[in-house]
Amino acid sequence: MATVEQVKKALIAVEELCGKCPVCTPDCPVAIAKRALSGLKYDIEAYEQYQSELDNEMNNELK
């Protein structure tokens, strides 16, 4: 499974590929990759937060 750190590294790599065009179009492969990786990063962070909350609940119930 991808980790947030791996996705951050991928985002940095994609950012380095960006030519900083005066007008960025939605169909630009770099823009598409950035959006996809940003979404993946958000999903992983949300999942990790959810798992952390579940772990805390489980630990509290065991006490």
N, C-alpha and C positions, 0 to 999 in steps of 0.2 A: 504494500500500500504506500502511496506517496505521502511524504510528510510535508508539513508546512515549509520547512527549511528547503527541501528539494524544489518545491514549487516557487519559492522566493528566488532561488538560484536560476530557475528557468525563466522567471519573469525578467530578471536582470539581463539574461542572455538575449531574450527577445527584444528588450529595450535597446540593447546595443545594436541590434539589427535594424532598428528603426532609422529611416533616413530623414526624419523630421521634415516631411514634405509640407509645403505651405497649406495644402488642403488634404486632410486625411479622409479617405473614403472608407465607408463601412465594409467594402469588399476587399480591402487591402489585407493580404495574408498576415502581415505583422499585427495589424489591428485585431484581426480575428483571433490570432494566437494570444494576444494580450487579454482580450475579453474572456477567452476560454480559461486561461490560467488564473485570471482574477476570480472567476466563478469557482474554479476548483479550489483555490486557496480559501475562499469564503466557506465552501461546503466542508472542507476538512476542519477548519477552525470551529465551525458550528457543531460538527460531529464530535470533536474532541471536548468541547464545552459540555455537550449533552452527556457524553460518557463520564466526564468528571462529576457532573451532578448526580448521575446514577450511582457511581461509586460511593459518593458521599452519603447518599440515601441508604445504600446497602450497609455501609459501615455504621451508620447511626441506628439502623434496625438491629444490628448484631449486638449492640451494647446493652 
